[in-house]
């Protein structure tokens, strides 16, 4: 509601249309997300493609989401990385696990070469979850370990890797990460340790 007010006051700022599209998608108002994503694109805001993909997914318009991710890949290096994540997730959602693995592995490789370790780690964790969906705990564990090698100091990476280890029945590895998170000074990582 606040972002809608900002858009009303400053209708020619693409950033606010893009933000409204994102918040609308997060709030499950996918028609508004789609509308505002298109407006952001008309205003030459590259993030509009990602917002449009989120909206299309929420509206169960999977071919349109695929197209939005394909267009996002053409924008810049960040768009290429975000596109790989989105297309990999979309393939996994559709049950095209082999495609998802190929897309995520390629995307992670590009991120590693670009020295974007956090983005690569995110893709390895997505890859781990695809392997878990295929009932393949060994490659899932290997992918989670790769994510930790790339960006293991990040709380979210440790939390997500521990979840993979639990699903892959690698309990000692999960417990080690839980113990690390439980010792953190901030409350958020300690809460993650309790969730695990």
MDTraj code that builds the backbone (N, CA, C; nanometers):
import mdtraj as md
import numpy as np

residues = "UNK UNK UNK UNK UNK UNK UNK UNK UNK UNK UNK UNK UNK UNK UNK UNK UNK UNK UNK UNK UNK UNK UNK UNK UNK UNK UNK UNK UNK UNK UNK UNK UNK UNK UNK UNK UNK UNK UNK UNK UNK UNK UNK UNK UNK UNK UNK UNK UNK UNK UNK UNK UNK UNK UNK UNK UNK UNK UNK UNK UNK UNK UNK UNK UNK UNK UNK UNK UNK UNK UNK UNK UNK UNK UNK UNK UNK UNK UNK UNK UNK UNK UNK UNK UNK UNK UNK UNK UNK UNK UNK UNK UNK UNK UNK UNK UNK UNK UNK UNK UNK UNK UNK UNK UNK UNK UNK UNK UNK UNK UNK UNK UNK UNK UNK UNK UNK UNK UNK UNK UNK UNK UNK UNK UNK UNK UNK UNK UNK UNK UNK UNK UNK UNK UNK UNK UNK UNK UNK UNK UNK UNK UNK UNK UNK UNK UNK UNK UNK UNK UNK UNK UNK UNK UNK UNK UNK UNK UNK UNK UNK UNK UNK UNK UNK UNK UNK UNK UNK UNK UNK UNK UNK UNK UNK UNK UNK UNK UNK UNK UNK UNK UNK UNK UNK UNK UNK UNK UNK UNK UNK UNK UNK UNK UNK UNK".split()
xyz = np.array([
    [0.0840, -0.1196, 0.0000],
    [0.0000, 0.0000, 0.0000],
    [0.0879, 0.1252, 0.0000],
    [0.1958, 0.1218, 0.0799],
    [0.2851, 0.2383, 0.0833],
    [0.3550, 0.2580, -0.0507],
    [0.3968, 0.1477, -0.1123],
    [0.4649, 0.1604, -0.2417],
    [0.3673, 0.2094, -0.3480],
    [0.2418, 0.1689, -0.3394],
    [0.1403, 0.2195, -0.4332],
    [0.1270, 0.3706, -0.4192],
    [0.1319, 0.4205, -0.2962],
    [0.1273, 0.5651, -0.2736],
    [0.2479, 0.6336, -0.3352],
    [0.3647, 0.5730, -0.3205],
    [0.4859, 0.6305, -0.3792],
    [0.4732, 0.6362, -0.5309],
    [0.4214, 0.5302, -0.5916],
    [0.4028, 0.5270, -0.7370],
    [0.3036, 0.6351, -0.7802],
    [0.2018, 0.6569, -0.7012],
    [0.1035, 0.7612, -0.7324],
    [0.1686, 0.8997, -0.7266],
    [0.2541, 0.9210, -0.6282],
    [0.3205, 1.0511, -0.6135],
    [0.4285, 1.0710, -0.7198],
    [0.5038, 0.9647, -0.7491],
    [0.6167, 0.9720, -0.8440],
    [0.5984, 0.8682, -0.9552],
    [0.5008, 0.8885, -1.0436],
    [0.4675, 0.7851, -1.1431],
    [0.5714, 0.7653, -1.2533],
    [0.6689, 0.8553, -1.2653],
    [0.7659, 0.8439, -1.3739],
    [0.8982, 0.7815, -1.3290],
    [0.9014, 0.7273, -1.2088],
    [1.0217, 0.6628, -1.1576],
    [1.0064, 0.5111, -1.1710],
    [1.0855, 0.4532, -1.2577],
    [1.0729, 0.3093, -1.2852],
    [1.1056, 0.2233, -1.1630],
    [1.1975, 0.2701, -1.0790],
    [1.2347, 0.1943, -0.9597],
    [1.1125, 0.1646, -0.8732],
    [1.0246, 0.2625, -0.8595],
    [0.9086, 0.2437, -0.7726],
    [0.8066, 0.1488, -0.8351],
    [0.7942, 0.1533, -0.9665],
    [0.7058, 0.0556, -1.0334],
    [0.7630, -0.0857, -1.0173],
    [0.8958, -0.0965, -1.0311],
    [0.9609, -0.2262, -1.0146],
    [0.9427, -0.2780, -0.8717],
    [0.9613, -0.1904, -0.7740],
    [0.9431, -0.2311, -0.6341],
    [0.7983, -0.2700, -0.6063],
    [0.7043, -0.1941, -0.6605],
    [0.5635, -0.2275, -0.6402],
    [0.5333, -0.3649, -0.7009],
    [0.5890, -0.3924, -0.8174],
    [0.5683, -0.5240, -0.8800],
    [0.6221, -0.6348, -0.7897],
    [0.7405, -0.6125, -0.7331],
    [0.8010, -0.7135, -0.6459],
    [0.7164, -0.7350, -0.5206],
    [0.6775, -0.6270, -0.4551],
    [0.5989, -0.6395, -0.3318],
    [0.4620, -0.7008, -0.3600],
    [0.4043, -0.6668, -0.4738],
    [0.2756, -0.7262, -0.5109],
    [0.2902, -0.8765, -0.5313],
    [0.3991, -0.9189, -0.5967],
    [0.4226, -1.0622, -0.6157],
    [0.4414, -1.1309, -0.4815],
    [0.5184, -1.0686, -0.3928],
    [0.5379, -1.1267, -0.2591],
    [0.4056, -1.1383, -0.1845],
    [0.3144, -1.0442, -0.2096],
    [0.1845, -1.0457, -0.1435],
    [0.0786, -1.1240, -0.2191],
    [0.1181, -1.1977, -0.3216],
    [0.0287, -1.2811, -0.4040],
    [-0.0715, -1.2012, -0.4857],
    [-0.0437, -1.0736, -0.5081],
    [-0.1263, -0.9918, -0.5971],
    [-0.0590, -0.9939, -0.7349],
    [-0.0717, -1.1075, -0.8019],
    [0.0024, -1.1291, -0.9254],
    [-0.0457, -1.0429, -1.0426],
    [-0.1754, -1.0109, -1.0539],
    [-0.2149, -0.9191, -1.1613],
    [-0.1468, -0.7822, -1.1489],
    [-0.1380, -0.7293, -1.0265],
    [-0.0692, -0.6009, -1.0072],
    [0.0789, -0.6159, -1.0366],
    [0.1379, -0.7262, -0.9938],
    [0.2796, -0.7504, -1.0204],
    [0.3055, -0.7527, -1.1706],
    [0.2183, -0.8186, -1.2443],
    [0.2337, -0.8245, -1.3898],
    [0.2215, -0.6854, -1.4519],
    [0.1202, -0.6119, -1.4115],
    [0.0972, -0.4775, -1.4656],
    [0.2161, -0.3856, -1.4367],
    [0.2616, -0.3852, -1.3121],
    [0.3722, -0.2968, -1.2744],
    [0.5051, -0.3429, -1.3347],
    [0.5233, -0.4737, -1.3504],
    [0.6424, -0.5236, -1.4174],
    [0.6482, -0.4759, -1.5619],
    [0.5338, -0.4769, -1.6297],
    [0.5290, -0.4286, -1.7684],
    [0.5571, -0.2791, -1.7758],
    [0.5048, -0.2041, -1.6797],
    [0.5314, -0.0605, -1.6766],
    [0.6804, -0.0353, -1.6542],
    [0.7409, -0.1096, -1.5625],
    [0.8851, -0.0947, -1.5380],
    [0.9640, -0.1239, -1.6653],
    [0.9228, -0.2263, -1.7392],
    [0.9919, -0.2585, -1.8645],
    [0.9758, -0.1473, -1.9672],
    [0.8562, -0.0917, -1.9765],
    [0.8340, 0.0199, -2.0689],
    [0.9232, 0.1382, -2.0343],
    [0.9564, 0.1505, -1.9071],
    [1.0422, 0.2592, -1.8605],
    [1.1897, 0.2192, -1.8629],
    [1.2204, 0.1060, -1.9289],
    [1.3573, 0.0571, -1.9486],
    [1.4249, 0.0116, -1.8191],
    [1.3465, -0.0399, -1.7256],
    [1.4033, -0.0946, -1.6027],
    [1.4210, -0.2444, -1.6217],
    [1.5459, -0.2910, -1.6243],
    [1.5781, -0.4308, -1.6517],
    [1.5146, -0.5259, -1.5515],
    [1.4941, -0.4796, -1.4277],
    [1.4358, -0.5654, -1.3252],
    [1.2918, -0.6019, -1.3570],
    [1.2313, -0.5288, -1.4489],
    [1.0940, -0.5591, -1.4882],
    [1.0783, -0.7019, -1.5385],
    [1.1814, -0.7562, -1.6049],
    [1.1732, -0.8944, -1.6542],
    [1.1607, -0.9939, -1.5398],
    [1.2385, -0.9723, -1.4343],
    [1.2322, -1.0622, -1.3190],
    [1.0964, -1.0500, -1.2507],
    [1.0481, -0.9274, -1.2351],
    [0.9170, -0.9063, -1.1726],
    [0.8072, -0.9717, -1.2561],
    [0.8193, -0.9581, -1.3870],
    [0.7204, -1.0176, -1.4765],
    [0.7234, -1.1708, -1.4668],
    [0.8429, -1.2265, -1.4561],
    [0.8540, -1.3725, -1.4399],
    [0.7855, -1.4177, -1.3116],
    [0.8088, -1.3449, -1.2016],
    [0.7424, -1.3793, -1.0747],
    [0.5909, -1.3744, -1.0907],
    [0.5421, -1.2689, -1.1558],
    [0.3975, -1.2543, -1.1753],
    [0.3425, -1.3683, -1.2599],
    [0.4120, -1.3999, -1.3688],
    [0.3671, -1.5089, -1.4557],
    [0.3628, -1.6417, -1.3820],
    [0.4622, -1.6666, -1.2987],
    [0.4622, -1.7896, -1.2192],
    [0.3412, -1.7934, -1.1273],
    [0.3137, -1.6817, -1.0622],
    [0.1996, -1.6748, -0.9714],
    [0.0670, -1.6917, -1.0419],
    [0.0612, -1.6506, -1.1676],
    [-0.0602, -1.6635, -1.2476],
    [-0.0654, -1.7959, -1.3233],
    [0.0295, -1.8857, -1.2943],
    [0.0404, -2.0158, -1.3613],
    [0.0575, -2.0026, -1.5120],
    [0.1247, -1.8974, -1.5538],
    [0.1550, -1.8742, -1.6958],
    [0.3016, -1.9136, -1.7186],
    [0.3264, -2.0441, -1.7175],
    [0.4636, -2.0930, -1.7205],
    [0.5379, -2.0601, -1.8496],
    [0.4741, -2.0695, -1.9681],
    [0.5471, -2.0308, -2.0895],
    [0.5879, -1.8827, -2.0882],
    [0.4997, -1.7973, -2.0343],
    [0.5325, -1.6546, -2.0266],
    [0.6454, -1.6304, -1.9264],
    [0.6453, -1.7060, -1.8167],
    [0.7542, -1.6934, -1.7202],
    [0.8865, -1.7352, -1.7843],
    [0.8835, -1.8440, -1.8591],
    [1.0027, -1.8901, -1.9299],
    [1.0539, -1.7806, -2.0235],
    [0.9636, -1.7194, -2.0977],
    [1.0023, -1.6126, -2.1911],
    [1.0611, -1.4930, -2.1170],
    [1.0015, -1.4560, -2.0033],
    [1.0541, -1.3435, -1.9256],
    [1.1957, -1.3746, -1.8766],
    [1.2180, -1.4966, -1.8292],
    [1.3529, -1.5340, -1.7866],
    [1.4507, -1.5339, -1.9043],
    [1.4049, -1.5795, -2.0218],
    [1.4912, -1.5781, -2.1409],
    [1.5308, -1.4345, -2.1769],
    [1.4359, -1.3430, -2.1679],
    [1.4649, -1.2021, -2.1981],
    [1.5585, -1.1421, -2.0936],
    [1.5398, -1.1790, -1.9681],
    [1.6254, -1.1297, -1.8609],
    [1.7710, -1.1688, -1.8857],
    [1.7929, -1.2867, -1.9402],
    [1.9292, -1.3351, -1.9661],
    [2.0029, -1.2467, -2.0660],
    [1.9301, -1.1742, -2.1493],
    [1.9906, -1.0906, -2.2530],
    [2.0298, -0.9519, -2.2043],
    [1.9919, -0.9188, -2.0804],
    [2.0095, -0.7815, -2.0326],
    [2.1525, -0.7519, -1.9899],
    [2.2067, -0.8319, -1.8976],
    [2.3413, -0.8108, -1.8446],
    [2.3841, -0.9351, -1.7674],
    [2.5009, -0.9292, -1.7048],
    [2.5534, -1.0463, -1.6322],
    [2.4633, -1.0855, -1.5152],
    [2.4121, -0.9873, -1.4431],
    [2.3211, -1.0181, -1.3331],
    [2.1946, -1.0842, -1.3861],
    [2.1425, -1.0317, -1.4955],
    [2.0236, -1.0907, -1.5564],
    [2.0473, -1.2338, -1.6014],
    [2.1659, -1.2588, -1.6560],
    [2.2009, -1.3948, -1.6982],
    [2.2011, -1.4891, -1.5783],
    [2.2566, -1.4427, -1.4672],
    [2.2623, -1.5245, -1.3468],
    [2.1220, -1.5487, -1.2905],
    [2.0427, -1.4430, -1.2814],
    [1.9067, -1.4570, -1.2299],
    [1.8227, -1.5454, -1.3215],
    [1.8459, -1.5335, -1.4511],
    [1.7734, -1.6142, -1.5479],
    [1.8030, -1.7627, -1.5277],
    [1.9301, -1.7967, -1.5061],
    [1.9665, -1.9373, -1.4853],
    [1.8973, -1.9927, -1.3620],
    [1.8935, -1.9147, -1.2556],
    [1.8243, -1.9595, -1.1346],
    [1.6763, -1.9813, -1.1623],
    [1.6142, -1.8852, -1.2279],
    [1.4711, -1.8946, -1.2561],
    [1.4370, -2.0094, -1.3501],
    [1.5149, -2.0225, -1.4565],
    [1.4881, -2.1304, -1.5520],
    [1.5137, -2.2676, -1.4903],
    [1.6163, -2.2760, -1.4040],
    [1.6421, -2.4019, -1.3340],
    [1.5268, -2.4377, -1.2406],
    [1.4797, -2.3393, -1.1660],
    [1.3654, -2.3628, -1.0766],
    [1.2414, -2.4024, -1.1556],
    [1.2184, -2.3340, -1.2661],
    [1.1017, -2.3622, -1.3494],
    [1.1084, -2.5047, -1.4052],
    [1.2243, -2.5451, -1.4526],
    [1.2402, -2.6817, -1.5043],
    [1.2147, -2.7842, -1.3937],
    [1.2661, -2.7576, -1.2742],
    [1.2437, -2.8501, -1.1625],
    [1.0957, -2.8555, -1.1270],
    [1.0303, -2.7408, -1.1243],
    [0.8870, -2.7352, -1.0926],
    [0.8061, -2.8175, -1.1921],
    [0.8476, -2.8137, -1.3178],
    [0.7770, -2.8878, -1.4227],
    [0.8188, -3.0354, -1.4270],
    [0.9093, -3.0751, -1.3391],
    [0.9534, -3.2147, -1.3364],
    [1.0604, -3.2475, -1.4382],
    [1.1179, -3.1463, -1.5006],
    [1.2253, -3.1657, -1.5984],
    [1.3591, -3.1574, -1.5232],
    [1.3836, -3.2589, -1.4409],
    [1.4982, -3.2542, -1.3506],
    [1.6317, -3.2537, -1.4242],
    [1.6433, -3.3305, -1.5314],
    [1.7694, -3.3321, -1.6069],
    [1.7986, -3.1933, -1.6638],
    [1.6958, -3.1267, -1.7155],
    [1.7134, -2.9898, -1.7663],
    [1.7530, -2.8953, -1.6533],
    [1.6872, -2.9098, -1.5387],
    [1.7168, -2.8236, -1.4241],
    [1.8629, -2.8385, -1.3831],
    [1.9104, -2.9623, -1.3777],
    [2.0497, -2.9870, -1.3392],
    [2.1447, -2.9202, -1.4371],
    [2.1183, -2.9366, -1.5648],
    [2.2053, -2.8776, -1.6670],
    [2.2053, -2.7245, -1.6572],
    [2.0887, -2.6646, -1.6429],
    [2.0773, -2.5188, -1.6356],
    [2.1481, -2.4649, -1.5120],
    [2.1252, -2.5285, -1.3970],
    [2.1851, -2.4804, -1.2726],
    [2.3361, -2.5008, -1.2703],
    [2.3838, -2.6138, -1.3223],
    [2.5287, -2.6365, -1.3277],
    [2.5966, -2.5337, -1.4171],
    [2.5378, -2.5078, -1.5330],
    [2.5954, -2.4093, -1.6246],
    [2.5927, -2.2704, -1.5621],
    [2.4802, -2.2352, -1.4997],
    [2.4696, -2.1043, -1.4361],
    [2.5698, -2.0879, -1.3233],
    [2.5881, -2.1926, -1.2429],
    [2.6851, -2.1862, -1.1330],
    [2.8263, -2.1706, -1.1877],
    [2.8562, -2.2398, -1.2960],
    [2.9888, -2.2300, -1.3570],
    [3.0168, -2.0877, -1.4043],
    [2.9175, -2.0263, -1.4677],
    [2.9328, -1.8877, -1.5141],
    [2.9547, -1.7951, -1.3946],
    [2.8799, -1.8168, -1.2867],
    [2.8948, -1.7337, -1.1670],
    [3.0329, -1.7519, -1.1038],
    [3.0815, -1.8744, -1.0998],
    [3.2142, -1.8994, -1.0431],
    [3.3197, -1.8256, -1.1253],
    [3.3107, -1.8339, -1.2572],
    [3.4062, -1.7650, -1.3439],
    [3.4008, -1.6143, -1.3252],
    [3.2806, -1.5622, -1.2967],
    [3.2638, -1.4182, -1.2752],
    [3.2968, -1.3774, -1.1318],
    [3.3416, -1.4742, -1.0514],
    [3.3748, -1.4510, -0.9107],
    [3.2538, -1.4018, -0.8305],
    [3.1382, -1.4537, -0.8645],
    [3.0133, -1.4249, -0.7934],
    [2.9797, -1.5470, -0.7073],
    [3.0564, -1.5617, -0.5979],
    [3.0467, -1.6838, -0.5186],
    [2.9098, -1.7028, -0.4536],
    [2.8459, -1.5955, -0.4101],
    [2.7151, -1.6117, -0.3454],
    [2.6105, -1.6609, -0.4446],
    [2.6111, -1.6032, -0.5634],
    [2.5158, -1.6484, -0.6661],
    [2.5414, -1.7942, -0.7030],
    [2.6689, -1.8303, -0.7171],
    [2.7029, -1.9696, -0.7500],
    [2.6581, -2.0629, -0.6376],
    [2.6811, -2.0229, -0.5143],
    [2.6413, -2.1062, -0.4000],
    [2.4901, -2.1265, -0.3986],
    [2.4162, -2.0219, -0.4281],
    [2.2699, -2.0345, -0.4346],
    [2.2287, -2.1391, -0.5381],
    [2.2955, -2.1372, -0.6521],
    [2.2617, -2.2338, -0.7573],
    [2.2995, -2.3761, -0.7174],
    [2.4120, -2.3917, -0.6486],
    [2.4494, -2.5255, -0.6026],
    [2.3484, -2.5786, -0.5015],
    [2.2939, -2.4902, -0.4184],
    [2.1914, -2.5354, -0.3236],
    [2.0619, -2.5715, -0.3956],
    [2.0267, -2.4955, -0.4983],
    [1.9096, -2.5314, -0.5793],
    [1.9338, -2.6657, -0.6474],
    [2.0551, -2.6846, -0.6968],
    [2.0935, -2.8107, -0.7597],
    [2.0828, -2.9260, -0.6592],
    [2.1260, -2.9023, -0.5365],
    [2.1149, -3.0049, -0.4322],
    [1.9698, -3.0461, -0.4118],
    [1.8804, -2.9492, -0.4127],
    [1.7390, -2.9804, -0.3935],
    [1.6803, -3.0568, -0.5120],
    [1.7289, -3.0295, -0.6313],
    [1.6850, -3.1076, -0.7476],
    [1.7299, -3.2525, -0.7314],
    [1.8532, -3.2726, -0.6873],
    [1.9024, -3.4094, -0.6648],
    [1.8203, -3.4791, -0.5556],
    [1.7837, -3.4057, -0.4523],
    [1.6998, -3.4653, -0.3477],
    [1.5644, -3.5063, -0.4046],
    [1.5087, -3.4235, -0.4923],
    [1.3803, -3.4573, -0.5541],
    [1.3915, -3.5834, -0.6386],
    [1.5108, -3.6097, -0.6899],
    [1.5354, -3.7301, -0.7695],
    [1.5798, -3.8482, -0.6827],
    [1.5779, -3.8284, -0.5499],
    [1.6197, -3.9329, -0.4552],
    [1.7663, -3.9706, -0.4771],
    [1.8506, -3.8667, -0.4955],
    [1.9939, -3.8853, -0.5161],
    [2.0708, -3.8102, -0.4074],
    [2.0856, -3.8720, -0.2898],
    [2.1482, -3.8004, -0.1783],
    [2.2966, -3.7683, -0.1976],
    [2.3707, -3.8539, -0.2669],
    [2.5144, -3.8277, -0.2836],
    [2.5418, -3.7010, -0.3638],
    [2.4831, -3.6872, -0.4838],
    [2.5081, -3.5618, -0.5564],
    [2.4487, -3.4407, -0.4857],
    [2.3403, -3.4610, -0.4100],
    [2.2827, -3.3503, -0.3334],
    [2.3819, -3.3030, -0.2284],
    [2.4428, -3.3984, -0.1585],
    [2.5423, -3.3652, -0.0570],
    [2.6623, -3.2953, -0.1199],
    [2.7071, -3.3450, -0.2339],
    [2.8224, -3.2847, -0.3025],
    [2.7919, -3.1410, -0.3437],
    [2.6710, -3.1170, -0.3925],
    [2.6335, -2.9815, -0.4339],
    [2.6279, -2.8880, -0.3131],
    [2.5744, -2.9360, -0.2014],
    [2.5686, -2.8534, -0.0797],
    [2.7096, -2.8235, -0.0287],
    [2.7973, -2.9223, -0.0358],
    [2.9360, -2.9005, 0.0065],
    [3.0045, -2.7973, -0.0821],
    [2.9745, -2.8011, -0.2102],
    [3.0319, -2.7015, -0.3030],
    [2.9819, -2.5619, -0.2672],
    [2.8539, -2.5505, -0.2331],
    [2.7989, -2.4209, -0.1923],
    [2.8725, -2.3688, -0.0692],
    [2.8990, -2.4579, 0.0255],
    [2.9699, -2.4172, 0.1469],
    [3.1134, -2.3745, 0.1163],
    [3.1788, -2.4426, 0.0239],
    [3.3156, -2.4054, -0.0133],
    [3.3181, -2.2658, -0.0750],
    [3.2154, -2.2337, -0.1517],
    [3.2129, -2.1061, -0.2215],
    [3.1756, -1.9891, -0.1317],
    [3.0781, -2.0109, -0.0417],
    [3.0266, -1.8970, 0.0355],
    [2.9770, -1.9428, 0.1726],
    [3.0551, -2.0277, 0.2370],
    [3.0134, -2.0912, 0.3612],
    [3.0076, -2.0024, 0.4828],
    [3.0560, -1.8798, 0.4737],
    [3.0456, -1.7901, 0.5887],
    [2.9060, -1.7293, 0.5990],
    [2.8326, -1.7298, 0.4897],
    [2.6982, -1.6708, 0.4894],
    [2.6020, -1.7599, 0.5674],
    [2.5238, -1.6984, 0.6521],
    [2.4292, -1.7714, 0.7359],
    [2.3300, -1.8493, 0.6506],
    [2.2754, -1.7842, 0.5469],
    [2.1724, -1.8526, 0.4663],
    [2.2292, -1.9756, 0.3964],
    [2.3545, -1.9694, 0.3548],
    [2.4159, -2.0835, 0.2860],
    [2.4330, -2.1995, 0.3845],
    [2.4790, -2.1701, 0.5047],
    [2.4954, -2.2760, 0.6047],
    [2.3602, -2.3374, 0.6427],
    [2.2599, -2.2527, 0.6588],
    [2.1268, -2.3019, 0.6947],
    [2.0712, -2.3934, 0.5851],
    [2.0768, -2.3464, 0.4605],
    [2.0221, -2.4254, 0.3496],
    [2.1028, -2.5536, 0.3282],
    [2.2349, -2.5466, 0.3434],
    [2.3184, -2.6667, 0.3293],
    [2.2839, -2.7676, 0.4383],
    [2.2619, -2.7201, 0.5602],
    [2.2247, -2.8110, 0.6689],
    [2.0927, -2.8802, 0.6387],
    [1.9990, -2.8075, 0.5803],
    [1.8710, -2.8687, 0.5426],
    [1.8933, -2.9804, 0.4405],
    [1.9808, -2.9549, 0.3437],
    [2.0127, -3.0581, 0.2442],
    [2.0746, -3.1792, 0.3135],
    [2.1693, -3.1547, 0.4038],
    [2.2350, -3.2656, 0.4738],
    [2.1338, -3.3478, 0.5532],
    [2.0385, -3.2826, 0.6161],
    [1.9356, -3.3555, 0.6911],
    [1.8548, -3.4440, 0.5966],
    [1.8120, -3.3873, 0.4847],
    [1.7327, -3.4646, 0.3872],
    [1.8136, -3.5792, 0.3268],
    [1.9450, -3.5575, 0.3142],
    [2.0320, -3.6609, 0.2570],
    [2.0831, -3.7581, 0.3636],
    [2.0319, -3.7455, 0.4848],
    [2.0694, -3.8321, 0.5974],
    [2.2189, -3.8206, 0.6313],
    [2.2715, -3.7017, 0.6151],
    [2.4097, -3.6715, 0.6540],
    [2.4042, -3.5915, 0.7850],
    [2.3535, -3.6539, 0.8880],
    [2.3231, -3.5871, 1.0140],
    [2.4463, -3.5252, 1.0807],
    [2.5605, -3.5917, 1.0865],
    [2.6771, -3.5265, 1.1496],
    [2.7163, -3.3951, 1.0804],
    [2.7071, -3.3916, 0.9485],
    [2.7388, -3.2677, 0.8760],
    [2.6385, -3.1586, 0.9110],
    [2.5125, -3.1953, 0.9207],
    [2.4090, -3.0984, 0.9577],
    [2.4313, -3.0500, 1.1003],
    [2.4655, -3.1411, 1.1905],
    [2.4869, -3.1039, 1.3304],
    [2.6040, -3.0073, 1.3457],
    [2.7082, -3.0261, 1.2646],
    [2.8231, -2.9346, 1.2703],
    [2.7804, -2.7928, 1.2316],
    [2.6982, -2.7817, 1.1280],
    [2.6500, -2.6500, 1.0871],
    [2.5545, -2.5920, 1.1902],
    [2.4711, -2.6763, 1.2485],
    [2.3799, -2.6308, 1.3527],
    [2.4581, -2.5739, 1.4703],
    [2.5658, -2.6409, 1.5090],
    [2.6474, -2.5941, 1.6212],
    [2.7109, -2.4589, 1.5895],
    [2.7575, -2.4423, 1.4652],
    [2.8143, -2.3133, 1.4242],
    [2.7101, -2.2026, 1.4342],
    [2.5923, -2.2297, 1.3801],
    [2.4859, -2.1285, 1.3816],
    [2.4432, -2.0955, 1.5247],
    [2.4398, -2.1954, 1.6105],
    [2.3974, -2.1745, 1.7494],
    [2.4961, -2.0865, 1.8261],
    [2.6220, -2.0815, 1.7818],
    [2.7244, -2.0009, 1.8500],
    [2.7309, -1.8567, 1.7993],
    [2.6557, -1.8255, 1.6950],
    [2.6604, -1.6898, 1.6391],
    [2.6088, -1.5878, 1.7406],
    [2.6579, -1.4674, 1.7286],
    [2.6195, -1.3604, 1.8194],
    [2.4779, -1.3112, 1.7943],
    [2.4381, -1.3035, 1.6685],
    [2.3059, -1.2512, 1.6340],
    [2.1968, -1.3556, 1.6570],
    [2.0756, -1.3077, 1.6799],
    [1.9631, -1.3969, 1.7106],
    [1.9183, -1.4782, 1.5893],
    [1.9262, -1.4195, 1.4695],
    [1.8743, -1.4879, 1.3505],
    [1.9436, -1.6220, 1.3252],
    [2.0773, -1.6271, 1.3206],
    [2.1407, -1.7577, 1.2986],
    [2.1116, -1.8577, 1.4103],
    [2.1010, -1.8077, 1.5333],
    [2.0689, -1.8984, 1.6437],
    [1.9284, -1.9549, 1.6277],
    [1.8372, -1.8738, 1.5752],
    [1.7012, -1.9225, 1.5483],
    [1.7033, -2.0291, 1.4394],
    [1.7866, -2.0095, 1.3372],
    [1.7985, -2.1100, 1.2315],
    [1.8493, -2.2425, 1.2879],
    [1.9445, -2.2334, 1.3816],
    [1.9967, -2.3554, 1.4441],
    [1.8838, -2.4297, 1.5148],
    [1.7968, -2.3573, 1.5828],
    [1.6837, -2.4206, 1.6512],
    [1.5860, -2.4812, 1.5519],
    [1.5633, -2.4136, 1.4395],
    [1.4747, -2.4694, 1.3372],
    [1.5307, -2.6000, 1.2829],
    [1.6592, -2.6036, 1.2621],
    [1.7210, -2.7264, 1.2108],
    [1.7089, -2.8387, 1.3116],
])
top = md.Topology()
chain = top.add_chain()
for i, resn in enumerate(residues, 1):
    res = top.add_residue(resn, chain, resSeq=i)
    for name in ("N", "CA", "C"):
        top.add_atom(name, md.element.get_by_symbol(name[0]), res)
traj = md.Trajectory(xyz[None], top)
